[in-house]
Amino acid sequence: MAKTSESMLKAIAKYKETKETIHVSVDKGRKAEWKEHATEQGESLNGFVNRAMEETRQRDKQRKT
């Protein structure tokens, strides 16, 4: 197994400084459905969830105005 370089470790640490995690529980089978949908859209499950949350937030915001 290749050893991770010092520069790679620094890059990973820098990336992690800009991110937060959210743990979400869903009914069995939903994750697979969403992952399949995301793949069909050409994005990761994480990208899909972020897009869905942002689009919903924007829609909710528009309803209030």
Secondary structure, DSSP 8 states (H G I E B T S, - for coil): -----HHHHHHHHHHHHT---------TTHHHHHHHHHHHTTS-HHHHHHHHHHHHHHHHHHHH-
